[in-house]
C-alpha cells in the first residue's frame, strides 16, 4: 500500500493541475451577474479513472509561470481592523490560539497588545507553516460533527492546521462546554458575534481574518462546513506535489443563474432593499472552497470595506470576488455527487474508482466515517 502512494499522488496531481491550468494562463475577468443559491445542484457524474489519468497527455499539465503572490502583511491594514468585523466595531476573539507559525505570532503580539485581545489558548509550540489551513464553519452544539472530523479527514497531518470557527452563544452552560472542548483539542476559534443563521457572513469573514492575522504563511486555505467529507490525503498529496504553489485560486463548485428568492416562504428570502439585482453573481456554495492566500487576503480586505449581506457564499465568493477581479476555477469531477458517494458508502464502488476531493453537503457522521475508511483502505490516507 505504501509503495503505491507516490504513483497515486502523481496521478492525482495531473488532474488538479489540468483543472486549474486555464485560470493561471488567462486574464482575470469580471463575471456577469448570475448564479444560484439554496439547494446545491448535482455535479455531473463523469468519472475520471486512474487508467484515464495515466494515459493523459502530460504536456497539458505543465505548471504556469509566475509563482505565488505573497500575502500582504496584516500591518498594512487599518489600525482598528483587528477589533472590527465589517460593521461590528467592538469585535474580539473570545476563544483564540496562535500556533500556526512564529511570524504570525509576532504579528499577533503587536496587534493584540494594542487591542488588549490576548487569546485564552497559547499552548501549542508547533510553529510549522501549514500547507493547508483548514477552516471549518461549525455550529456551537455540533460537537459530534467536530469529533467526527477530528477522527477522519481532519485528523492530525503535519501538512495541515485544523480550526473550527464558532460564534458566541447565549447559554453559560454551552459556553463552558465549548471552552472545555477547546482545552481538550485546542482547535476552536470563537468570535464575539452571536452564532445565528443570518450571521454567516460574519463567520466567513472572521475565518479570513484569522488567516490574515494568525496564519498568513499557509500556502492554501480550505473553507469547509462540518457536514461534508474532504478527501484530505488526496488533496494534500496533490498540493504538496505542485512545484509552484497556485495563485489567484478560487476552487469550488461554480453556481450559475440563480434568481434571488423573493417569496417569504423561502428559507433564502431576500428583500429588494437587501439585494436589488434579480440574479446572484457566479459564486461558490460555501461547503468546500479552496483559496490561495492572495485571494483569501484580498477577499478579507474588500469584505471589510463593503456593506453586510447575510448570504456569505454569494457575498464573499460572488460579489466580493467580482470586486477583486478573481474568477472561479470549478471543481468539476473532483466533486463527488450523492449517487457516487452512496455507491462508496454502500460498498458498491471503490474509493479509487473516481478521483475526488470533495463531496456535496448534508452527510451524516456515519457516512463521513465510512468514506474515510474507504479512502484509507484504498491507500489514500493510511499511515
ChimeraX attribute file (.defattr): number of C-alpha atoms within 10 A of each C-alpha:
attribute: neighborCount
match mode: 1-to-1
recipient: residues
	/A:1	11
	/A:2	10
	/A:3	8
	/A:4	11
	/A:5	17
	/A:6	12
	/A:7	12
	/A:8	18
	/A:9	20
	/A:10	16
	/A:11	22
	/A:12	25
	/A:13	23
	/A:14	22
	/A:15	23
	/A:16	20
	/A:17	20
	/A:18	16
	/A:19	18
	/A:20	21
	/A:21	18
	/A:22	12
	/A:23	21
	/A:24	18
	/A:25	12
	/A:26	8
	/A:27	10
	/A:28	15
	/A:29	11
	/A:30	12
	/A:31	18
	/A:32	14
	/A:33	18
	/A:34	19
	/A:35	20
	/A:36	23
	/A:37	24
	/A:38	13
	/A:39	9
	/A:40	14
	/A:41	15
	/A:42	13
	/A:43	18
	/A:44	11
	/A:45	14
	/A:46	14
	/A:47	15
	/A:48	16
	/A:49	14
	/A:50	18
	/A:51	10
	/A:52	10
	/A:53	17
	/A:54	14
	/A:55	8
	/A:56	14
	/A:57	9
	/A:58	12
	/A:59	9
	/A:60	12
	/A:61	17
	/A:62	13
	/A:63	19
	/A:64	15
	/A:65	10
	/A:66	12
	/A:67	12
	/A:68	15
	/A:69	14
	/A:70	13
	/A:71	18
	/A:72	14
	/A:73	13
	/A:74	22
	/A:75	12
	/A:76	7
	/A:77	11
	/A:78	9
	/A:79	12
	/A:80	13
	/A:81	17
	/A:82	24
	/A:83	18
	/A:84	15
	/A:85	26
	/A:86	20
	/A:87	13
	/A:88	14
	/A:89	12
	/A:90	12
	/A:91	18
	/A:92	23
	/A:93	22
	/A:94	18
	/A:95	23
	/A:96	22
	/A:97	23
	/A:98	27
	/A:99	22
	/A:100	25
	/A:101	19
	/A:102	18
	/A:103	16
	/A:104	22
	/A:105	19
	/A:106	13
	/A:107	18
	/A:108	22
	/A:109	17
	/A:110	12
	/A:111	21
	/A:112	15
	/A:113	10
	/A:114	14
	/A:115	14
	/A:116	12
	/A:117	18
	/A:118	20
	/A:119	16
	/A:120	15
	/A:121	17
	/A:122	13
	/A:123	11
	/A:124	11
	/A:125	11
	/A:126	12
	/A:127	14
	/A:128	16
	/A:129	22
	/A:130	22
	/A:131	19
	/A:132	27
	/A:133	26
	/A:134	22
	/A:135	27
	/A:136	26
	/A:137	23
	/A:138	22
	/A:139	20
	/A:140	20
	/A:141	14
	/A:142	11
	/A:143	15
	/A:144	11
	/A:145	20
	/A:146	21
	/A:147	16
	/A:148	19
	/A:149	23
	/A:150	15
	/A:151	14
	/A:152	22
	/A:153	23
	/A:154	22
	/A:155	15
	/A:156	12
	/A:157	15
	/A:158	12
	/A:159	16
	/A:160	24
	/A:161	23
	/A:162	21
	/A:163	21
	/A:164	22
	/A:165	23
	/A:166	28
	/A:167	24
	/A:168	19
	/A:169	20
	/A:170	9
	/A:171	9
	/A:172	9
	/A:173	9
	/A:174	14
	/A:175	15
	/A:176	11
	/A:177	15
	/A:178	20
	/A:179	17
	/A:180	12
	/A:181	15
	/A:182	19
	/A:183	14
	/A:184	9
	/A:185	11
	/A:186	22
	/A:187	21
	/A:188	22
	/A:189	22
	/A:190	24
	/A:191	22
	/A:192	18
	/A:193	21
	/A:194	17
	/A:195	21
	/A:196	15
	/A:197	10
	/A:198	12
	/A:199	17
	/A:200	19
	/A:201	22
	/A:202	26
	/A:203	23
	/A:204	22
	/A:205	21
	/A:206	26
	/A:207	26
	/A:208	25
	/A:209	24
	/A:210	21
	/A:211	24
	/A:212	25
	/A:213	22
	/A:214	25
	/A:215	27
	/A:216	30
	/A:217	23
	/A:218	24
	/A:219	24
	/A:220	25
	/A:221	27
	/A:222	20
	/A:223	20
	/A:224	23
	/A:225	20
	/A:226	26
	/A:227	24
	/A:228	23
	/A:229	30
	/A:230	25
	/A:231	24
	/A:232	23
	/A:233	21
	/A:234	22
	/A:235	21
	/A:236	19
	/A:237	21
	/A:238	20
	/A:239	22
	/A:240	16
	/A:241	16
	/A:242	16
	/A:243	10
	/A:244	14
	/A:245	18
	/A:246	26
	/A:247	20
	/A:248	21
	/A:249	23
	/A:250	27
	/A:251	21
	/A:252	24
	/A:253	27
	/A:254	22
	/A:255	22
	/A:256	19
	/A:257	17
	/A:258	18
	/A:259	15
	/A:260	22
	/A:261	20
	/A:262	13
	/A:263	11
	/A:264	10
	/A:265	8
	/A:266	10
	/A:267	9
	/A:268	15
	/A:269	13
	/A:270	18
	/A:271	13
	/A:272	12
	/A:273	7
	/A:274	11
	/A:275	12
	/A:276	11
	/A:277	13
	/A:278	15
	/A:279	19
	/A:280	25
	/A:281	27
	/A:282	26
	/A:283	32
	/A:284	29
	/A:285	25
	/A:286	20
	/A:287	24
	/A:288	26
	/A:289	22
	/A:290	21
	/A:291	23
	/A:292	23
	/A:293	31
	/A:294	21
	/A:295	23
	/A:296	27
	/A:297	23
	/A:298	21
	/A:299	24
	/A:300	24
	/A:301	22
	/A:302	15
	/A:303	25
	/A:304	18
	/A:305	12
	/A:306	13
	/A:307	10
	/A:308	18
	/A:309	20
	/A:310	17
	/A:311	18
	/A:312	22
	/A:313	21
	/A:314	24
	/A:315	23
	/A:316	25
	/A:317	25
	/A:318	27
	/A:319	23
	/A:320	23
	/A:321	26
	/A:322	23
	/A:323	16
	/A:324	16
	/A:325	16
	/A:326	23
	/A:327	23
	/A:328	24
	/A:329	21
	/A:330	18
	/A:331	23
	/A:332	17
	/A:333	21
	/A:334	25
	/A:335	26
	/A:336	26
	/A:337	20
	/A:338	17
	/A:339	11
	/A:340	19
	/A:341	22
	/A:342	15
	/A:343	13
	/A:344	21
	/A:345	21
	/A:346	12
	/A:347	13
	/A:348	11
	/A:349	15
	/A:350	15
	/A:351	25
	/A:352	18
	/A:353	15
	/A:354	19
	/A:355	23
	/A:356	25
	/A:357	21
	/A:358	24
	/A:359	24
	/A:360	22
	/A:361	20
	/A:362	14
	/A:363	16
	/A:364	14
	/A:365	19
	/A:366	11
	/A:367	19
	/A:368	24
	/A:369	18
	/A:370	16
	/A:371	25
	/A:372	26
	/A:373	19
	/A:374	20
	/A:375	22
	/A:376	19
	/A:377	15
	/A:378	16
	/A:379	20
	/A:380	25
	/A:381	21
	/A:382	14
	/A:383	8
